[in-house]
Amino acid sequence: MTRNPAFARWLSIITPLALVLTSCPAGDMFAPSISEITAIVEDPAGTPVRFSVAADMRSFVGLTEFRGLLDSLTAKGAGEFLVSPGDIDPPDQVYGAIQEKLGSSFPWFPMIGNHEAETPEDMDYLRAFPVETQYSVENFLGGPPGSEETCYSFDFGGAHLVFLNQYYDGFTDIGLDPPPSDPFAGTISPSLLEWLRTDLESANLRAPAFILVFGHEPLWPMADEATGRLRHDGTSLDAHPVEVRSFIALLQEYSVTAYVCGHTHNFSAALVDGVPQIDAGHGRGDADAGAPSTYLLFDLYENMVKISAFRDPGIPDGNYELAREIRLLSRP
């Protein structure tokens, strides 16, 4: 495999922080502290278990688009299941591509993004999707009243995983900023925050080595680490500064290992007020040349979670290469 020279220079020269700092709109009500994730040189311990993450492919599921990503993911090893943090519409087409490339019974954990929340047929499909029964996990918990099927959590591989519907307002799972509002920005409503607190309190009693929280929108939108493209600044969780501050405080309180999101179509990884935020970028292959198509592999070891970002470098050609490895130690 030939590495794109420009991509290689980015790997060796550009730091995440240099691009992250360009993404902070001046005078914003919510201005978090942004810093690099500390490099961990400690070796992984034990035999890992793996799952994968790919987001924001939407309707781009062709052979050089999401299906091309799935070909690479198959070659690398997709792990036990695939998580997709939103903008997966139409979900039946995306799931069809997953079944074709990863196997007819391969487990998929889809999440609600803004485009699903605004499309009734997508919501009907995802409410009925068998997230609880398709894979054997421990301590599965459905969401709060009004979002029972579109929020959930479970334990896997020494970790507690939480999947949030950021369009839940305490009554319905599409209650926030309904169409035709522009922008359609999600948030962490007080009811969702309280459900998350109760869930984390319960999980904490089991002392998981890692807590991973997934949501569609970033705490703070950041530029793509390869191209510098910035999208959705001011129209992500940062559009509701009071709520996102409370959300970050809760993630800090329970020593959440990482918050994983999508929405921007840009891959980035940095600390937002001390909380590791991993933006999975887009899974559209060559349908979005503004930033390299990306998927993530999460390997859960005894002492750390290793997150490997594979990207299609330069002009998309389907040859996904390891762009960055992030190591996060187990919780104290």
C-alpha positions as CSV (number, residue, x, y, z in Angstrom):
1,M,0.0,0.0,0.0
2,T,1.4,3.4,-1.0
3,R,1.0,6.2,1.5
4,N,0.0,9.6,0.1
5,P,2.9,12.0,0.7
6,A,0.8,14.9,1.9
7,F,-1.1,12.6,4.3
8,A,2.2,11.4,5.7
9,R,3.5,14.9,6.3
10,W,0.3,15.7,8.2
11,L,0.8,12.6,10.4
12,S,4.3,13.8,11.3
13,I,3.9,17.5,11.5
14,I,0.3,18.6,12.4
15,T,-0.9,18.3,15.9
16,P,-4.5,18.0,16.9
17,L,-4.3,21.1,19.1
18,A,-3.1,23.3,16.2
19,L,-6.3,22.6,14.3
20,V,-8.6,22.5,17.3
21,L,-7.7,26.0,18.3
22,T,-8.9,27.3,15.0
23,S,-12.4,26.1,15.7
24,C,-13.3,28.3,18.6
25,P,-15.7,31.1,17.5
26,A,-14.8,34.4,19.1
27,G,-17.1,35.6,21.8
28,D,-19.1,32.3,22.1
29,M,-21.0,31.9,25.4
30,F,-19.5,28.5,26.0
31,A,-15.7,28.6,25.5
32,P,-14.2,25.4,26.9
33,S,-10.6,24.6,27.5
34,I,-9.3,22.7,24.5
35,S,-6.1,20.6,24.9
36,E,-4.3,17.6,23.4
37,I,-5.0,14.1,24.7
38,T,-1.9,13.0,26.6
39,A,0.2,10.4,24.8
40,I,0.3,7.1,26.6
41,V,3.4,5.0,26.1
42,E,2.3,2.2,28.5
43,D,1.8,-1.1,26.7
44,P,-1.7,-2.7,26.6
45,A,-2.3,-5.6,29.0
46,G,-4.4,-8.7,28.3
47,T,-6.3,-9.8,25.3
48,P,-8.5,-7.1,23.8
49,V,-12.2,-7.2,22.7
50,R,-13.1,-5.0,19.8
51,F,-15.9,-3.0,18.4
52,S,-16.0,-0.5,15.5
53,V,-17.5,3.0,14.9
54,A,-18.6,4.6,11.7
55,A,-21.0,7.6,11.3
56,D,-22.6,10.1,8.9
57,M,-22.6,7.9,5.8
58,R,-26.2,8.8,5.1
59,S,-27.4,7.8,1.7
60,F,-23.8,7.3,0.3
61,V,-23.6,3.5,0.5
62,G,-22.1,2.7,-3.0
63,L,-19.0,0.6,-3.7
64,T,-16.6,3.6,-3.3
65,E,-18.7,5.1,-0.5
66,F,-19.8,3.3,2.7
67,R,-19.5,-0.1,1.1
68,G,-15.9,0.6,0.3
69,L,-15.4,1.6,4.0
70,L,-16.9,-1.7,5.0
71,D,-14.6,-3.6,2.7
72,S,-11.6,-2.1,4.6
73,L,-13.3,-2.6,8.0
74,T,-13.8,-6.3,7.1
75,A,-10.1,-6.7,6.2
76,K,-9.0,-5.0,9.5
77,G,-11.6,-6.8,11.7
78,A,-14.8,-5.1,12.6
79,G,-14.9,-6.7,16.1
80,E,-18.1,-7.7,17.9
81,F,-20.4,-5.0,16.6
82,L,-20.6,-1.7,14.8
83,V,-21.8,1.6,16.4
84,S,-23.1,4.4,14.3
85,P,-23.5,7.8,16.1
86,G,-26.3,9.2,13.9
87,D,-27.0,10.6,10.4
88,I,-27.4,7.0,9.1
89,D,-30.5,7.7,6.9
90,P,-32.1,5.9,5.3
91,P,-31.2,3.3,8.0
92,D,-32.6,0.3,6.1
93,Q,-30.1,1.0,3.2
94,V,-27.2,1.4,5.6
95,Y,-28.1,-1.8,7.5
96,G,-28.4,-3.6,4.1
97,A,-24.8,-2.6,3.3
98,I,-23.7,-3.8,6.7
99,Q,-25.4,-7.1,6.3
100,E,-23.9,-7.5,2.8
101,K,-20.4,-6.8,3.8
102,L,-20.1,-7.9,7.5
103,G,-22.7,-10.7,7.5
104,S,-26.4,-11.0,7.7
105,S,-26.5,-11.2,11.5
106,F,-23.7,-8.8,12.3
107,P,-24.8,-6.6,15.2
108,W,-25.3,-2.9,14.6
109,F,-26.1,-0.2,17.2
110,P,-27.6,2.7,15.3
111,M,-28.2,6.1,17.0
112,I,-30.4,9.1,16.3
113,G,-28.9,12.1,14.4
114,N,-30.6,15.2,13.4
115,H,-31.6,13.8,10.0
116,E,-33.2,10.8,11.5
117,A,-35.0,13.0,14.1
118,E,-36.5,15.0,11.3
119,T,-37.7,12.0,9.2
120,P,-40.7,10.1,10.6
121,E,-40.1,6.9,8.6
122,D,-36.5,6.8,9.8
123,M,-37.7,7.1,13.4
124,D,-40.2,4.4,12.9
125,Y,-37.5,2.1,11.6
126,L,-35.1,2.9,14.4
127,R,-37.6,2.6,17.2
128,A,-38.4,-0.9,16.0
129,F,-34.7,-1.9,15.5
130,P,-33.8,-4.8,17.8
131,V,-30.9,-3.2,19.7
132,E,-31.6,-5.2,22.8
133,T,-31.8,-8.7,21.3
134,Q,-29.3,-8.7,18.4
135,Y,-26.2,-9.1,20.6
136,S,-25.7,-10.6,24.0
137,V,-24.6,-7.9,26.4
138,E,-25.0,-7.4,30.1
139,N,-27.2,-4.9,32.1
140,F,-29.0,-3.6,29.1
141,L,-31.1,-0.5,30.0
142,G,-33.6,1.2,27.8
143,G,-34.1,5.0,27.7
144,P,-36.3,7.3,29.7
145,P,-40.1,7.6,29.1
146,G,-40.6,8.9,25.6
147,S,-37.2,7.7,24.3
148,E,-37.3,4.1,25.5
149,E,-36.1,2.7,22.2
150,T,-33.7,5.4,21.1
151,C,-31.6,5.8,24.3
152,Y,-29.9,2.8,25.8
153,S,-26.9,1.5,27.6
154,F,-25.1,-1.8,28.4
155,D,-21.9,-3.4,29.6
156,F,-19.4,-5.0,27.3
157,G,-15.8,-6.1,27.7
158,G,-15.2,-4.4,31.0
159,A,-16.8,-1.2,29.7
160,H,-20.1,0.6,30.2
161,L,-21.5,2.0,26.9
162,V,-24.2,4.7,26.8
163,F,-26.1,5.8,23.7
164,L,-27.9,9.1,23.9
165,N,-30.7,10.6,21.8
166,Q,-29.9,14.3,22.0
167,Y,-33.3,15.2,20.4
168,Y,-35.2,13.9,23.4
169,D,-36.9,16.7,25.3
170,G,-38.3,14.8,28.3
171,F,-41.5,13.9,26.5
172,T,-40.8,12.7,23.0
173,D,-37.7,11.4,21.1
174,I,-38.0,14.2,18.4
175,G,-39.1,17.0,20.6
176,L,-36.2,19.5,20.3
177,D,-36.0,22.0,17.5
178,P,-38.5,20.2,15.3
179,P,-38.5,21.0,11.5
180,P,-38.5,23.4,9.9
181,S,-36.2,25.0,12.4
182,D,-32.8,26.0,11.2
183,P,-30.4,25.1,12.5
184,F,-31.6,21.8,13.9
185,A,-29.3,21.6,17.0
186,G,-29.6,18.9,19.6
187,T,-29.0,19.2,23.3
188,I,-28.9,17.3,26.6
189,S,-32.3,18.2,28.1
190,P,-32.7,18.1,31.9
191,S,-34.6,14.8,31.6
192,L,-31.9,13.2,29.5
193,L,-29.2,14.5,31.9
194,E,-31.1,13.0,34.8
195,W,-31.5,9.6,33.0
196,L,-27.8,9.6,32.3
197,R,-26.9,10.4,35.9
198,T,-29.0,7.6,37.2
199,D,-27.5,5.2,34.6
200,L,-23.9,6.2,35.5
201,E,-24.6,5.9,39.2
202,S,-25.8,2.4,38.7
203,A,-22.9,1.5,36.4
204,N,-20.4,2.9,38.8
205,L,-21.4,0.4,41.4
206,R,-20.1,-2.3,39.0
207,A,-16.8,-0.4,38.7
208,P,-16.3,-0.7,34.9
209,A,-12.8,-0.1,33.7
210,F,-14.1,2.3,31.0
211,I,-17.2,4.4,30.5
212,L,-17.9,5.4,26.8
213,V,-20.7,7.8,26.1
214,F,-22.0,8.2,22.5
215,G,-24.0,11.0,21.0
216,H,-24.5,12.5,17.6
217,E,-23.4,16.0,18.2
218,P,-20.0,17.2,19.6
219,L,-19.6,19.1,22.8
220,W,-17.6,21.5,20.8
221,P,-17.2,21.2,17.0
222,M,-13.6,21.0,15.8
223,A,-11.7,21.2,12.6
224,D,-10.8,18.0,10.7
225,E,-7.3,17.0,11.7
226,A,-6.2,16.4,8.1
227,T,-7.8,19.2,6.1
228,G,-8.8,21.9,8.7
229,R,-12.4,21.9,7.5
230,L,-14.8,23.1,10.2
231,R,-18.6,22.5,10.2
232,H,-21.5,23.0,12.5
233,D,-19.8,25.4,14.9
234,G,-22.6,27.0,16.8
235,T,-25.1,24.4,15.6
236,S,-24.0,21.5,17.8
237,L,-24.4,21.0,21.5
238,D,-22.6,24.4,21.8
239,A,-25.8,26.0,20.6
240,H,-27.2,25.3,24.2
241,P,-24.3,26.4,26.4
242,V,-26.1,25.9,29.8
243,E,-27.0,22.4,29.0
244,V,-23.7,21.4,27.5
245,R,-21.9,22.7,30.6
246,S,-24.0,20.5,32.8
247,F,-23.4,17.6,30.5
248,I,-19.6,18.0,30.6
249,A,-19.7,18.4,34.4
250,L,-21.5,15.0,34.6
251,L,-19.0,13.4,32.4
252,Q,-16.2,14.8,34.6
253,E,-17.9,13.7,37.8
254,Y,-18.1,10.0,36.7
255,S,-14.6,10.0,35.1
256,V,-16.1,9.1,31.7
257,T,-13.3,7.7,29.5
258,A,-14.4,9.3,26.3
259,Y,-17.3,11.0,24.6
260,V,-17.7,9.8,21.0
261,C,-19.7,11.7,18.4
262,G,-20.2,12.5,14.7
263,H,-22.3,15.3,13.0
264,T,-19.4,17.4,11.7
265,H,-18.1,14.9,9.1
266,N,-14.6,15.8,10.4
267,F,-12.3,13.5,12.4
268,S,-10.8,15.0,15.6
269,A,-9.7,14.0,19.0
270,A,-9.0,16.3,21.9
271,L,-9.8,17.2,25.5
272,V,-12.8,19.4,26.0
273,D,-12.6,20.7,29.6
274,G,-10.6,17.6,30.3
275,V,-13.1,15.2,28.7
276,P,-11.7,13.2,25.7
277,Q,-13.9,13.9,22.7
278,I,-13.5,11.7,19.7
279,D,-15.4,12.8,16.5
280,A,-15.7,9.8,14.2
281,G,-15.9,11.9,11.0
282,H,-17.8,10.7,8.0
283,G,-18.2,7.2,6.4
284,R,-19.1,8.4,2.9
285,G,-15.9,7.2,1.1
286,D,-15.3,9.4,-1.9
287,A,-18.7,11.1,-1.7
288,D,-17.2,13.8,0.6
289,A,-13.7,15.0,-0.4
290,G,-13.7,17.8,2.2
291,A,-12.1,15.4,4.7
292,P,-10.9,11.8,4.5
293,S,-13.5,9.1,5.1
294,T,-13.0,7.5,8.5
295,Y,-13.8,4.6,10.8
296,L,-12.6,3.8,14.3
297,L,-11.6,0.6,16.0
298,F,-12.0,0.4,19.8
299,D,-9.8,-2.3,21.4
300,L,-10.6,-2.7,25.1
301,Y,-7.7,-4.0,27.1
302,E,-7.4,-4.6,30.8
303,N,-5.6,-1.3,31.4
304,M,-6.6,0.9,28.5
305,V,-8.8,1.4,25.5
306,K,-6.9,1.8,22.2
307,I,-8.7,3.8,19.6
308,S,-7.4,3.5,16.0
309,A,-8.6,5.9,13.4
310,F,-8.4,4.6,9.8
311,R,-8.8,7.1,7.0
312,D,-8.8,7.1,3.3
313,P,-5.9,9.5,2.6
314,G,-5.6,12.2,0.0
315,I,-7.9,11.7,-3.0
316,P,-10.2,8.9,-1.7
317,D,-9.1,5.6,-3.2
318,G,-10.5,3.0,-0.7
319,N,-7.1,2.3,0.9
320,Y,-7.8,3.2,4.5
321,E,-4.6,3.7,6.5
322,L,-4.0,4.1,10.2
323,A,-4.0,7.9,10.7
324,R,-3.9,8.1,14.5
325,E,-3.9,5.9,17.6
326,I,-5.3,7.2,20.9
327,R,-4.7,5.4,24.2
328,L,-6.9,6.1,27.1
329,L,-6.2,4.5,30.5
330,S,-8.8,2.7,32.6
331,R,-10.7,4.7,35.1
332,P,-9.3,5.3,38.6
